[in-house]
Every structure is written in C-alpha cells, then in structure tokens.
C-alpha cells in the first residue's frame, strides 16, 4: 500500500488537538460548549490546502545547447549532456549569455539553482579556470541551503567529471578554521556563503583575499531566495551588496536572483514589473522586466476535463489508473484534478491555481457528480497516488502534490459583560459585539480561565480618571511587566454566590500575631462593582448593569476555588489560561514527534525517509511572554 499523506495529516492534527484540549478547562457550560464547538470546527487547525505541482514545459538538453554553441561542451559534461532543462531554465540561460541582470521567479522544485550554476560554470571555463580566484559569489539565506547545494555540486562532479578544474566551496560560520585558511590561501572559483559571512569578508582584513581590493575578478553575483530579504533586513542586505560592488570595483558585475514568490497581484506584466523593481532596489542595478523569468507550464492530462455532470460521474465511477504515465494522463478524473488543484488560465497562458483544501475540491466533486463524498474521496486519492508513483521526463512525479497544514496557537474567547445566559461569545476579538440598527455599545472583553477550576475572568483595565470610571478590554498578549493605560485586573460575574465581603481570607494574607489582613494584600480583596455592557461602572440597581467582583493584577485569589497565591508571584501565566497561550516550543515538539511517529507507523515509508526537517524563524523583537 502506498504512503497515505492524508492519514499522516489526520494523525498529526489529532496529536495537536489532544494537546490543546488538555489545558482547556472552562467551568461555565455555555462557554465550554462554545469553545468545544469552535475547536471541532477546526478553528485552530483548518483543513489542509492541497497544492498540485504543475508540469513545466520542456526545453533543450544541455547537449543540444552545447551543439548550438550556447554553452561549452565541458559545461554540458559537468552537469550531464542528457539533462533536459525546463523552458524557463533555458530562458534564464539566454539572459545570462546576453550579460543581463535577471531574476528567476518560479515555484519550489523548478530547478532555479541551474539557472545560475550553469552560466557560472560556463563563464569560468571560458575564462582560464587554471587561475584560482573568486569569480562568482552565491549568497543564501540559510546554511542548510548552502550544504544542500554543495552536496548537489559534488554529486555532479563525482558522476560526470571528477577532474573538473572548476573549484567551489562554502564559507560559513560552520566552516572549520583549517578549511578557512586553506580557502584564503587558494580561493575557489565559486564561493557559497550567507549575507552575515559576506559582511565579515568585507570588514575583516584577513578575509579580503576572498572578496576585496586584492581580488577584483568577481564577475557574477547571485542572491538566492530574494523574497526572504524584506523590511530592515532587506535594507541591510541591499547596502551590503552595494558595498561589495564598491569594494571589488566591478561596475559591470552581473547579478542574478531567484525567488519563489515576490509579487502575486495583477496580470503577468504587472507582476514582472514589480519583481524587477524589487530586484533593482536590492542589487542596486537595473533589472529589466523582460529579464524576469517566470514559469511556463503544461498539462499532464491528455484528455479534456469532464464538462458535464454525467461525464464527471463517469470519470469517478471508472477504475482508477494504474501507476504509469500514459494511464494517468489519459484518465478523465486526473484531468479534472489537475484543473481544480493545479492549473488555471490567464490571458491564454497556464498559471498555477491558488491552493484550495482537499475538502473543498472533494465537496465540489461530490456536488457536481452527485456521488457520495466517500466514493469521491476514495477515487480522487487513488488518482493522486497513481500520479505520484510515476515520473515525467524531468524526473518529477506526474502528480507531485503537497498538503499545507496551518496550525494556530489560538485566540482568546471574548464575551460581553452581561448575564451568563445571553452574553455574546466570539473568537474574533473585535471591540464591540455588533448588531443591526443603531450604534453598538456592548463591548467584548477577552476571557481567561482559572487553571484550577475553570472560572472565567474578563481581562480589563480600570480607568478612573474620567467622570465615570469604566472597564476597557485588555489584550491577553501584554507583557506582565508592562504598565497599561489604567489599572489592569480581572472582573468576574457574581453567580452562584461566588464571593461576599465576609468571606474568610487565605491564611497567608493575615498577620499571625494580630489576625488582621496584611496591608500589602488589602488592595487584592475582591471588590463588588456593577458594570454596564459598555464597560462603565454603575450604581446598584441600574437595569442593564451586572454585579461582579473586581481584582487588580496580579491575581492572588480565585473566588471560585479559593486557590491563593503569594504576592511575589507577579506573573499570572501559571494561574490563568487562554487559548492563545499554547507553548510554542512544546507545540513544536508535539507536532514533530507526531509526524515522526506517524511516519514510523507506516510500513510503506522507507526507514531513511522517516525524518523531519524543521525550520524555525527567530524574531528580532524582544521576547514577550503573555502576561494575562
């Protein structure tokens, strides 16, 4: 049985769901039902988007380019003369031969690396490779990409031309000192690095032998994954590349960039113009819109898409195709799947269709064909499985598809300050509850729940400077040490005799000698207040006002379960919980472990493939822990 990625998805999501629900403890039955219903609907784990990698229009082989004189025979020898390029790769090579600056903006797995590696090798082989100096610099955003590229180049050399004179090497923070010294003494022709190390090469005197005043033979600069560099980081890298051109005194330095997606709006001409502008600003040189190379796609299916409900019903009912290219390409359900999940037309040109979830596509199939969703799912998955087992001439699967699963840490439950039976509940977090007619004054407040008993608390700031004191909503994501506009605290509705002024206080609040309350705890005794739906405090007896209890932060006492805390515990994180407080590191561990265990539980997955690649982006902003 082939590997079932849909089953793996269900397993991973269930692991995450069990984790989230383990700390959701809500006392109020109506709120608890609301939260459980939102979780059941996939509020934090929406249906996975299915993206079908389309087939690329083929171009010439490297041997054919060599025969035409576009590249040297030795260049074709290194990468393999039989290697057939995609059309967009051939277009990029043509731009490189003209000496133009260019950007390749195509999808993942489209072979973008060859669009600069092939012309770089060809340039070096034409220009005396016996002389060792850095002729090409390739800048990557991550060391993992550098390591992968070095492995790929080494594989080409070992398989096709072990004695190739073209030298390539990586220069990162992981490079051993003895290797660094060797590179400084004998520089390679192609240097793969990241932007941090590139800056070190420009400022460290001992490293200027690689890229500096003494080495002015740099002719080709590539920046991989251009879309990574945006905002302040993008400005830093743009200035770095200008310093590089100034240091090497290479006014005619040829620049190339790659990116999965930079611009998505507008027509093709608009997107190419926007991408060219981004590249021009980053490199500090002109990139013409006509030198933005995008992908040219083709259909895998050789039969028309079923145009009627009857034809689609027949496509579902016939047997799934066996795992061979001709059968998959000639199956009408494969043609429908390619149209729905993969391709659309724009001004007569095939382009990728925006991803939709498998469930959305399945619903459309079941509705149009008037067949049971279970039957449609079975047949559709069988088509995907067959297409994933056979390859195109490029080596890519006929149906290479991916599931993109987004998992949220959760938001806060919001509620109006009204009696429990009819207060409005929401997960959206807007300020006002909304409603038809005139201006809406009922405010929505985020809720936090006691970790011990599940008692709900409205998160609010008490503003007392106005003529009428009022409560305003307070974000649950504020740092515990930050000072809010007013007095931060918690409001709990009075119900079921929650609290009274003559309740016994915790022993640690009392002075053991006198039995009186310690002064520092006096301000934390729950205070009876009456609050209108708009948050304003009211007098007892006002019709719309509800009775409740106000406590300042930090929370030192839960009136419901009588859990008490010491005044030194200034953070309320371990006392109260919201859905937005999913531990990121714990969640990552659970998701990673769930994926690995799911792979190991599937006998169809080879042992060497039972692994996980996890990429973590570390924000530069100061760490902020939810303070509730």
C-alpha positions as CSV (number, residue, x, y, z in Angstrom):
1,X,0.0,0.0,0.0
2,X,1.4,3.4,-0.9
3,X,2.1,6.1,1.7
4,X,-1.0,7.9,2.7
5,X,-0.2,11.6,3.4
6,X,-3.8,12.3,4.3
7,X,-3.7,9.8,7.1
8,X,-0.4,11.3,8.4
9,X,-2.1,14.7,8.4
10,X,-5.0,13.4,10.5
11,X,-2.6,11.8,12.9
12,X,-0.5,15.0,13.4
13,X,-3.6,17.2,13.8
14,X,-5.1,14.8,16.3
15,X,-1.9,14.9,18.4
16,X,-2.0,18.7,18.4
17,X,-5.8,18.7,19.2
18,X,-5.3,16.4,22.1
19,X,-2.5,18.8,23.4
20,X,-4.7,21.9,23.1
21,X,-7.8,20.4,24.6
22,X,-5.7,19.1,27.6
23,X,-5.4,22.5,29.1
24,X,-8.8,23.9,28.0
25,X,-10.8,23.8,31.3
26,X,-13.9,26.0,31.3
27,X,-16.4,26.0,34.2
28,X,-19.3,27.8,32.5
29,X,-21.2,25.2,30.4
30,X,-22.2,27.7,27.7
31,X,-18.7,29.0,27.2
32,X,-17.3,25.4,27.3
33,X,-19.8,24.3,24.7
34,X,-18.9,27.3,22.5
35,X,-15.1,26.6,22.8
36,X,-15.5,22.9,22.1
37,X,-17.7,23.7,19.0
38,X,-15.1,26.1,17.7
39,X,-12.3,23.5,18.2
40,X,-14.4,20.9,16.5
41,X,-14.9,23.2,13.5
42,X,-11.1,23.4,13.1
43,X,-10.7,26.9,14.5
44,X,-7.0,26.2,15.3
45,X,-6.4,23.5,12.6
46,X,-8.2,24.4,9.4
47,X,-8.4,21.9,6.5
48,X,-5.0,21.4,4.8
49,X,-4.5,23.2,1.5
50,X,-3.6,20.9,-1.3
51,X,-1.1,22.3,-3.8
52,X,-0.5,20.3,-7.0
53,X,2.9,21.0,-8.5
54,X,2.2,21.5,-12.2
55,X,4.4,20.2,-15.0
56,X,6.9,22.6,-16.7
57,X,7.2,23.0,-20.4
58,X,10.4,21.2,-21.5
59,X,13.3,23.0,-23.1
60,X,16.5,21.8,-24.8
61,X,19.1,19.4,-23.2
62,X,22.5,20.7,-22.2
63,X,23.9,18.6,-25.0
64,X,21.7,20.5,-27.5
65,X,22.8,23.8,-26.1
66,X,26.4,22.8,-26.4
67,X,25.9,21.7,-30.0
68,X,24.4,25.1,-30.8
69,X,27.3,26.9,-29.2
70,X,25.2,28.4,-26.4
71,X,27.4,26.7,-23.8
72,X,30.7,24.8,-23.8
73,X,30.8,21.1,-24.2
74,X,32.7,20.9,-20.9
75,X,29.8,22.8,-19.2
76,X,27.4,20.2,-20.5
77,X,29.7,17.4,-19.5
78,X,29.8,18.6,-15.8
79,X,26.0,18.7,-15.4
80,X,25.2,15.9,-17.8
81,X,24.7,16.4,-21.6
82,X,21.4,14.5,-21.4
83,X,19.9,16.8,-18.7
84,X,16.8,18.3,-20.2
85,X,16.1,21.8,-19.0
86,X,12.7,23.4,-18.4
87,X,11.8,26.2,-20.8
88,X,12.2,28.8,-18.0
89,X,15.7,27.5,-17.3
90,X,16.7,27.9,-20.9
91,X,15.2,31.4,-20.9
92,X,17.3,32.3,-17.8
93,X,20.5,30.9,-19.5
94,X,19.8,33.1,-22.6
95,X,19.6,36.2,-20.3
96,X,22.8,35.2,-18.7
97,X,24.5,34.8,-22.1
98,X,23.4,38.3,-23.0
99,X,25.1,39.6,-19.9
100,X,21.9,40.9,-18.5
101,X,20.8,41.1,-14.8
102,X,17.9,38.7,-14.3
103,X,15.6,37.2,-11.7
104,X,14.0,33.8,-11.9
105,X,10.7,33.7,-10.1
106,X,9.3,30.2,-10.3
107,X,7.8,27.6,-8.0
108,X,9.5,25.3,-5.5
109,X,11.2,22.4,-7.2
110,X,11.5,24.1,-10.5
111,X,15.3,23.9,-10.7
112,X,16.1,27.5,-10.0
113,X,19.7,26.7,-9.0
114,X,20.6,25.6,-12.5
115,X,19.6,29.0,-13.9
116,X,22.7,30.5,-12.3
117,X,25.1,27.5,-11.8
118,X,25.2,26.6,-15.5
119,X,26.1,30.1,-16.7
120,X,28.6,30.5,-13.8
121,X,30.4,27.3,-14.7
122,X,30.4,28.2,-18.4
123,X,31.8,31.6,-17.6
124,X,34.6,30.2,-15.5
125,X,35.5,27.5,-18.1
126,X,35.8,30.2,-20.8
127,X,38.0,32.4,-18.6
128,X,41.1,30.4,-17.7
129,X,40.0,28.1,-14.8
130,X,43.6,27.4,-14.0
131,X,43.8,30.8,-12.3
132,X,42.2,30.5,-8.8
133,X,40.2,33.5,-7.7
134,X,36.6,34.1,-6.7
135,X,34.7,34.7,-10.0
136,X,31.2,34.0,-8.7
137,X,29.6,34.7,-5.3
138,X,26.3,33.0,-4.3
139,X,24.5,34.3,-1.2
140,X,22.0,32.1,0.5
141,X,19.7,32.9,3.5
142,X,20.4,29.7,5.3
143,X,23.4,27.4,5.8
144,X,21.1,24.4,5.2
145,X,20.6,25.6,1.6
146,X,24.4,26.0,1.2
147,X,25.1,22.5,2.4
148,X,22.4,21.1,0.1
149,X,23.9,22.9,-2.9
150,X,27.5,21.8,-2.1
151,X,26.2,18.2,-2.0
152,X,24.5,18.6,-5.3
153,X,27.6,20.1,-7.0
154,X,29.8,17.4,-5.5
155,X,27.4,14.7,-6.9
156,X,27.6,16.3,-10.4
157,X,31.4,16.3,-10.3
158,X,31.6,12.7,-9.0
159,X,29.2,11.4,-11.6
160,X,30.2,13.3,-14.7
161,X,33.6,15.0,-14.4
162,X,35.8,14.2,-11.3
163,X,38.7,16.1,-12.8
164,X,36.8,19.3,-13.4
165,X,39.1,22.3,-12.9
166,X,36.2,24.5,-11.5
167,X,36.6,24.8,-7.7
168,X,33.7,25.5,-5.4
169,X,33.5,25.8,-1.7
170,X,31.3,27.1,1.2
171,X,32.3,29.8,3.6
172,X,30.0,30.0,6.7
173,X,30.2,30.1,10.4
174,X,30.3,26.3,10.3
175,X,33.5,26.2,8.2
176,X,36.4,24.8,10.2
177,X,39.4,27.1,10.8
178,X,41.9,25.0,8.8
179,X,39.5,25.0,5.9
180,X,39.1,28.7,6.1
181,X,42.9,29.2,6.0
182,X,43.1,26.9,3.0
183,X,40.4,28.9,1.2
184,X,42.2,32.2,1.9
185,X,45.4,30.8,0.5
186,X,43.8,29.2,-2.5
187,X,40.4,30.8,-3.2
188,X,37.8,28.8,-5.2
189,X,36.1,30.0,-8.3
190,X,32.7,29.8,-6.8
191,X,32.0,30.7,-3.2
192,X,28.8,29.9,-1.5
193,X,28.1,31.9,1.6
194,X,25.4,33.8,3.6
195,X,25.0,37.5,4.0
196,X,26.4,37.6,7.5
197,X,29.7,36.0,6.4
198,X,29.7,38.2,3.3
199,X,29.8,41.2,5.6
200,X,32.7,39.7,7.5
201,X,34.6,39.3,4.3
202,X,34.3,43.0,3.7
203,X,35.3,44.2,7.1
204,X,37.9,41.6,8.3
205,X,41.2,42.4,6.8
206,X,42.4,38.8,6.8
207,X,39.4,37.7,4.7
208,X,39.7,40.3,1.9
209,X,41.7,37.8,-0.1
210,X,38.3,36.2,-0.9
211,X,36.3,39.3,-1.9
212,X,38.1,42.6,-1.6
213,X,40.6,45.0,-3.1
214,X,43.2,42.4,-3.9
215,X,40.6,40.2,-5.7
216,X,38.8,42.1,-8.5
217,X,37.9,39.2,-10.7
218,X,34.4,38.8,-9.3
219,X,32.0,38.7,-12.3
220,X,28.8,37.0,-11.1
221,X,26.7,37.7,-8.0
222,X,23.7,35.5,-7.2
223,X,21.2,36.0,-4.3
224,X,19.0,33.0,-3.7
225,X,15.5,33.3,-2.2
226,X,15.1,37.1,-2.7
227,X,11.8,37.1,-1.0
228,X,13.4,36.5,2.3
229,X,15.0,39.9,2.4
230,X,12.4,42.5,3.3
231,X,12.0,45.3,5.7
232,X,15.0,46.3,7.7
233,X,16.9,43.1,6.8
234,X,16.2,43.8,3.1
235,X,17.7,47.3,3.5
236,X,20.8,45.9,5.3
237,X,21.4,43.3,2.5
238,X,20.9,46.0,-0.2
239,X,23.5,48.2,1.3
240,X,25.8,45.2,1.8
241,X,25.6,44.4,-1.9
242,X,26.4,48.0,-2.8
243,X,29.5,47.9,-0.6
244,X,30.5,44.7,-2.3
245,X,30.4,46.2,-5.7
246,X,32.3,49.3,-4.5
247,X,35.0,47.2,-2.8
248,X,35.5,44.9,-5.8
249,X,35.2,47.9,-8.2
250,X,33.1,45.8,-10.5
251,X,30.7,48.2,-12.1
252,X,29.6,45.6,-14.6
253,X,29.1,42.8,-12.1
254,X,26.3,40.6,-13.4
255,X,23.5,40.0,-10.9
256,X,21.0,37.2,-10.7
257,X,18.3,36.4,-8.2
258,X,15.8,33.6,-7.5
259,X,12.6,33.7,-5.7
260,X,9.5,31.5,-5.3
261,X,7.1,34.4,-5.0
262,X,7.6,38.2,-4.7
263,X,4.5,39.6,-6.4
264,X,1.1,37.9,-6.8
265,X,-1.3,40.6,-7.8
266,X,-2.2,42.0,-11.2
267,X,-1.5,40.5,-14.6
268,X,1.8,39.0,-15.7
269,X,3.3,42.3,-17.0
270,X,2.5,43.9,-13.7
271,X,4.0,41.1,-11.6
272,X,7.2,41.1,-13.7
273,X,7.5,44.9,-13.3
274,X,7.1,44.6,-9.6
275,X,9.6,41.8,-9.3
276,X,12.1,43.8,-11.5
277,X,11.7,46.8,-9.2
278,X,12.3,44.7,-6.1
279,X,15.5,43.2,-7.6
280,X,16.7,46.6,-8.8
281,X,16.4,48.0,-5.4
282,X,18.1,45.1,-3.7
283,X,21.1,44.8,-6.1
284,X,21.4,48.5,-6.8
285,X,21.5,47.8,-10.6
286,X,18.8,47.9,-13.3
287,X,16.8,44.7,-13.8
288,X,14.5,45.0,-16.8
289,X,11.0,43.5,-16.5
290,X,11.7,41.4,-19.6
291,X,14.5,39.7,-17.7
292,X,12.2,38.4,-15.0
293,X,11.8,34.8,-15.9
294,X,8.6,33.1,-14.8
295,X,7.5,29.5,-15.3
296,X,5.9,28.1,-18.4
297,X,3.5,25.3,-17.6
298,X,1.9,22.4,-19.5
299,X,-0.9,20.0,-18.8
300,X,-0.2,16.4,-17.9
301,X,-3.6,15.2,-18.8
302,X,-4.1,14.3,-22.5
303,X,-7.9,14.2,-22.3
304,X,-10.3,17.1,-21.8
305,X,-11.7,18.0,-18.4
306,X,-15.2,16.4,-18.0
307,X,-17.6,19.2,-18.9
308,X,-20.9,17.8,-17.7
309,X,-22.2,16.2,-14.5
310,X,-22.7,12.9,-16.3
311,X,-19.1,12.9,-17.7
312,X,-17.7,13.7,-14.3
313,X,-19.8,10.9,-12.7
314,X,-18.4,8.5,-15.3
315,X,-14.9,9.7,-14.5
316,X,-15.4,8.9,-10.8
317,X,-17.0,5.5,-11.4
318,X,-14.4,4.1,-13.8
319,X,-11.4,2.3,-12.3
320,X,-8.5,4.4,-11.1
321,X,-5.5,4.5,-13.4
322,X,-2.6,2.1,-12.9
323,X,0.7,3.8,-12.0
324,X,2.0,4.5,-15.4
325,X,2.3,7.9,-17.2
326,X,0.0,7.1,-20.1
327,X,-2.8,5.8,-18.0
328,X,-2.7,8.7,-15.6
329,X,-2.5,11.3,-18.4
330,X,-5.5,9.6,-20.1
331,X,-7.8,9.4,-17.1
332,X,-10.6,12.0,-17.1
333,X,-10.6,12.3,-13.3
334,X,-6.9,13.1,-13.4
335,X,-7.7,15.9,-15.9
336,X,-10.4,17.2,-13.5
337,X,-8.0,17.1,-10.6
338,X,-5.3,18.9,-12.5
339,X,-7.7,21.6,-13.4
340,X,-9.2,22.1,-9.9
341,X,-6.0,21.8,-7.8
342,X,-3.2,22.7,-10.2
343,X,-3.8,24.9,-13.2
344,X,-5.8,27.9,-14.5
345,X,-5.5,30.1,-17.5
346,X,-4.5,33.8,-17.5
347,X,-4.6,35.6,-20.9
348,X,-4.2,32.3,-22.7
349,X,-1.2,31.3,-20.5
350,X,-1.3,28.4,-18.0
351,X,-0.6,29.6,-14.4
352,X,-0.8,27.9,-11.0
353,X,-4.2,27.9,-9.4
354,X,-4.3,29.2,-5.9
355,X,-4.3,26.3,-3.4
356,X,-7.6,25.1,-2.0
357,X,-8.2,22.4,0.6
358,X,-8.7,18.8,-0.4
359,X,-12.1,19.0,1.4
360,X,-13.2,21.9,-0.8
361,X,-12.2,20.1,-4.0
362,X,-13.9,16.9,-2.8
363,X,-17.1,18.8,-2.0
364,X,-17.2,20.3,-5.5
365,X,-16.6,16.8,-7.0
366,X,-19.4,15.2,-4.9
367,X,-21.8,18.0,-5.6
368,X,-21.3,18.1,-9.4
369,X,-21.2,14.3,-9.8
370,X,-24.0,13.7,-7.3
371,X,-22.0,10.8,-5.8
372,X,-21.2,10.0,-2.2
373,X,-18.3,12.0,-0.8
374,X,-16.7,8.8,0.5
375,X,-16.7,7.3,-3.0
376,X,-15.3,10.5,-4.5
377,X,-12.6,10.7,-1.9
378,X,-11.5,7.1,-2.5
379,X,-11.3,7.6,-6.3
380,X,-9.6,11.0,-6.1
381,X,-6.9,9.8,-3.7
382,X,-6.3,6.8,-5.9
383,X,-5.6,9.2,-8.8
384,X,-3.2,11.2,-6.8
385,X,-1.4,8.1,-5.6
386,X,-1.0,6.8,-9.1
387,X,0.2,10.1,-10.4
388,X,2.7,10.4,-7.5
389,X,4.2,7.0,-8.4
390,X,5.2,7.7,-12.0
391,X,7.5,10.3,-13.3
392,X,7.7,12.9,-16.1
393,X,10.8,13.0,-18.3
394,X,12.2,15.6,-15.9
395,X,12.1,13.0,-13.1
396,X,9.4,14.8,-11.2
397,X,6.2,12.9,-10.3
398,X,3.2,13.4,-12.7
399,X,1.2,14.5,-9.7
400,X,3.6,15.9,-7.1
401,X,1.3,17.3,-4.5
402,X,1.8,18.8,-1.1
403,X,-0.5,19.3,1.9
404,X,0.0,22.7,3.7
405,X,-1.4,22.4,7.2
406,X,-1.6,25.6,9.2
407,X,-1.9,25.3,13.0
408,X,-2.8,28.2,15.2
409,X,-1.9,28.8,18.8
410,X,-5.4,30.0,19.3
411,X,-7.1,33.2,20.1
412,X,-9.0,34.3,23.2
413,X,-12.6,33.8,23.8
414,X,-14.4,37.2,24.0
415,X,-17.6,37.9,25.8
416,X,-19.9,40.9,26.6
417,X,-20.4,41.8,30.2
418,X,-24.0,40.6,30.5
419,X,-25.8,37.8,32.4
420,X,-24.3,34.3,31.5
421,X,-27.4,33.1,29.7
422,X,-27.4,35.7,26.9
423,X,-23.9,37.3,26.8
424,X,-22.4,37.3,23.4
425,X,-19.4,35.0,22.8
426,X,-16.9,35.4,20.0
427,X,-13.5,34.2,18.9
428,X,-12.9,37.2,16.6
429,X,-11.7,39.7,19.1
430,X,-13.5,42.8,17.8
431,X,-14.1,45.7,20.3
432,X,-17.9,45.8,20.0
433,X,-20.4,42.9,19.7
434,X,-22.0,44.4,16.6
435,X,-25.7,44.2,15.7
436,X,-28.2,45.6,13.3
437,X,-29.6,49.1,13.7
438,X,-28.0,51.9,15.7
439,X,-24.6,52.3,17.3
440,X,-23.4,49.2,19.3
441,X,-22.2,49.9,22.8
442,X,-21.8,46.3,24.1
443,X,-18.0,45.8,24.4
444,X,-16.3,42.4,24.0
445,X,-13.7,41.5,26.6
446,X,-11.2,38.7,26.3
447,X,-11.6,35.9,28.9
448,X,-9.0,34.0,30.9
449,X,-9.8,30.8,32.9
450,X,-8.5,29.6,36.2
451,X,-6.2,26.7,35.7
452,X,-7.6,25.0,38.8
453,X,-11.4,25.3,38.4
454,X,-12.1,27.0,35.1
455,X,-13.7,30.1,36.4
456,X,-13.8,32.8,33.7
457,X,-12.4,36.3,34.2
458,X,-12.8,39.3,32.0
459,X,-9.4,40.9,31.2
460,X,-9.8,44.6,31.6
461,X,-8.2,47.9,32.6
462,X,-10.0,50.1,35.1
463,X,-9.9,53.7,34.0
464,X,-10.8,56.0,36.9
465,X,-9.7,59.4,35.7
466,X,-12.9,60.1,33.8
467,X,-16.1,61.4,35.4
468,X,-17.5,57.8,35.1
469,X,-15.0,55.0,35.8
470,X,-15.1,52.3,33.3
471,X,-13.6,48.9,32.3
472,X,-11.9,48.6,28.9
473,X,-10.7,45.4,27.2
474,X,-7.1,44.4,27.9
475,X,-5.1,42.3,25.5
476,X,-4.0,38.9,26.9
477,X,-0.7,39.2,25.0
478,X,0.6,42.2,27.0
479,X,3.9,41.5,28.8
480,X,3.3,41.0,32.5
481,X,5.7,43.8,33.4
482,X,4.2,46.4,31.1
483,X,2.0,49.1,32.6
484,X,-1.3,49.6,30.9
485,X,-3.3,52.8,30.5
486,X,-5.3,52.2,33.6
487,X,-5.2,49.6,36.5
488,X,-5.0,46.1,34.9
489,X,-7.1,43.5,36.5
490,X,-9.9,41.0,36.3
491,X,-13.7,41.1,36.5
492,X,-15.8,38.0,37.4
493,X,-19.6,37.9,37.3
494,X,-21.4,37.2,40.5
495,X,-23.2,33.9,40.2
496,X,-23.9,31.0,42.5
497,X,-22.6,33.0,45.5
498,X,-19.2,33.5,44.0
499,X,-18.0,35.8,46.8
500,X,-19.1,38.0,49.6
501,X,-17.5,40.7,51.8
502,X,-17.4,38.4,54.9
503,X,-15.6,35.5,53.2
504,X,-12.6,34.1,55.0
505,X,-9.3,35.2,53.5
506,X,-6.3,33.0,52.9
507,X,-4.1,32.4,55.9
508,X,-1.0,33.9,54.2
509,X,-2.9,37.2,53.8
510,X,-3.2,37.5,57.6
511,X,-0.8,38.7,60.2
512,X,-0.4,35.7,62.6
513,X,0.1,38.0,65.6
514,X,-2.9,40.1,65.2
515,X,-5.1,38.2,62.8
516,X,-5.7,41.3,60.7
517,X,-5.1,41.4,57.0
518,X,-1.6,42.4,55.9
519,X,-1.5,45.9,54.4
520,X,0.0,44.7,51.1
521,X,-2.9,42.4,50.4
522,X,-5.7,44.8,51.2
523,X,-5.9,46.0,47.6
524,X,-6.3,42.5,46.3
525,X,-9.5,41.7,48.1
526,X,-12.3,41.2,45.5
527,X,-14.3,44.5,45.3
528,X,-18.1,44.4,44.5
529,X,-18.8,46.5,41.4
530,X,-21.7,46.9,39.0
531,X,-20.8,47.2,35.3
532,X,-22.9,48.2,32.2
533,X,-22.5,46.4,28.9
534,X,-20.4,49.3,27.6
535,X,-17.9,48.8,30.4
536,X,-18.9,51.8,32.5
537,X,-19.3,51.3,36.3
538,X,-22.8,51.9,37.6
539,X,-24.7,52.1,40.9
540,X,-26.5,49.2,42.3
541,X,-30.0,48.8,40.7
542,X,-29.2,50.2,37.3
543,X,-31.3,47.9,34.9
544,X,-28.6,46.8,32.5
545,X,-25.7,46.6,35.0
546,X,-24.5,43.3,36.2
547,X,-23.0,42.5,39.5
548,X,-19.4,41.2,39.8
549,X,-16.1,41.3,41.5
550,X,-13.0,43.3,40.5
551,X,-9.5,42.3,41.4
552,X,-6.3,44.0,40.3
553,X,-3.4,42.2,38.7
554,X,-1.6,40.1,39.8
555,X,-4.4,37.7,40.6
556,X,-3.8,36.5,44.2
557,X,-7.1,34.7,44.8
558,X,-9.7,32.8,42.8
559,X,-13.1,33.4,44.5
560,X,-14.5,30.2,43.0
561,X,-12.0,27.5,44.1
562,X,-10.2,29.7,46.7
563,X,-6.8,29.0,45.1
564,X,-4.5,31.6,46.6
565,X,-1.0,32.9,45.6
566,X,1.8,34.8,47.1
567,X,2.3,38.5,46.2
568,X,5.8,37.6,44.9
569,X,4.1,35.7,42.1
570,X,3.7,38.7,39.8
571,X,3.1,36.7,36.6
572,X,-0.4,35.3,36.2
573,X,0.7,32.9,33.5
574,X,0.6,29.7,35.7
575,X,-2.7,30.8,37.3
576,X,-4.8,31.6,34.3
577,X,-5.0,30.3,30.8
578,X,-6.3,31.5,27.4
579,X,-6.4,29.6,24.1
580,X,-3.7,31.9,22.8
581,X,-1.2,30.6,25.4
582,X,-0.1,27.4,23.5
583,X,3.6,26.9,24.3
584,X,5.4,27.3,21.0
585,X,8.3,25.0,21.9
586,X,6.0,22.4,23.4
587,X,3.7,22.5,20.4
588,X,6.7,22.2,18.0
589,X,7.9,19.1,19.9
590,X,4.4,17.5,19.8
591,X,4.0,18.2,16.1
592,X,7.5,16.9,15.3
593,X,7.0,13.8,17.4
594,X,3.6,13.2,15.9
595,X,5.0,13.4,12.4
596,X,7.9,11.0,13.1
597,X,5.7,8.5,14.9
598,X,3.1,8.7,12.1
599,X,5.9,8.0,9.5
600,X,7.3,5.1,11.5
601,X,3.9,3.6,11.9
602,X,3.6,3.4,8.1
603,X,5.4,0.4,6.6
604,X,5.3,1.9,3.1
605,X,7.7,4.7,4.2
606,X,11.4,3.7,3.8
607,X,13.4,4.0,7.0
608,X,15.8,6.6,5.5
609,X,12.7,8.8,4.7
610,X,11.3,8.7,8.3
611,X,12.8,12.1,9.2
612,X,11.7,15.6,9.6
613,X,13.1,19.0,8.6
614,X,12.1,21.8,10.9
615,X,12.9,25.4,10.2
616,X,12.4,28.0,12.9
617,X,12.4,31.7,12.4
618,X,13.8,33.7,15.3
619,X,12.2,37.1,15.6
620,X,14.4,40.1,16.4
621,X,11.8,41.7,18.6
622,X,12.2,41.4,22.3
623,X,10.7,38.3,23.8
624,X,7.2,38.9,25.2
625,X,5.5,36.3,27.3
626,X,1.7,36.5,27.7
627,X,1.0,38.2,30.9
628,X,-2.7,37.8,31.1
